[in-house]
Amino acid sequence: MLTSKVVGDKEILADLRKNFPGKIEAKVFDAITDGVNRIRGEAKRRVPVDTGNLLFSLSARAFRDKM
């Protein structure tokens, strides 16, 4: 599993929430979902296929908690 962390993310999110109340979470979630789907698509294009099991096992999900 690949995990990433933005240093200073709490401060950035607090500033964005202050300047764009009620809108930032949806935009961030949409951007993350788009990125996750692009990564999944690229992984599916690059995966070697023998039986297809690995190809069909690739999936991606984004969650809305703790934003």
Secondary structure, 3 states (H helix, E strand, C coil): CCCCCCCCHHHHHHHHHHHCCCCHHHHHHHHHHHHHHHHHHHHHHHCCCCCCHHHHHCCCCCCCCCC
